[in-house]
């Protein structure tokens, strides 16, 4: 699945390959994905159906995950967003970046920069905790080859995210040994 560079740019503070993998793990590239935690499994066919289902179950008191990156209703409601806003891919990715960056910043205090901090951030993305997602198997999903294809992102830190080149590669790629793949690039101050 190819995610357009302009959509990935909505999560500009997260490495494009990281956010692409979050989309794969969380929704298998379905922008209308809905998960009702501790509720029935649903497969909405349209965005409108996804919105209606999410609103119904949130009104019943359930925690509901919405969209490409499965943003949890407790998070987006706390931040003042509606289901209609969060189902939109750009808003969804922007909120996902917010969660990942928060987790990464917390994890850096313990692990420093790099893969250990990223794994802890992914754990927090799933559970709110820096270690529970490591124990429950969630983080391991990020370090396995993709099912059929792997989305590969060519990325140069000095270019804008809109210039990221994304292609599908038919050979599985294992992410565990390369510490540069998922770590967001460190921002460099503009030199004038």
PyMOL commands that set and color helices and strands:
alter all, ss='L'
color gray80, all
select helices_A, chain A and resi 5-11+16-27+47-59+73-78+83-86+89-111+115-127+132-135+139-143+161-163
alter helices_A, ss='H'
color red, helices_A
select strands_A, chain A and resi 34-36+64-66+71-72+150-154+165-169
alter strands_A, ss='S'
color yellow, strands_A
deselect
rebuild
show_as cartoon
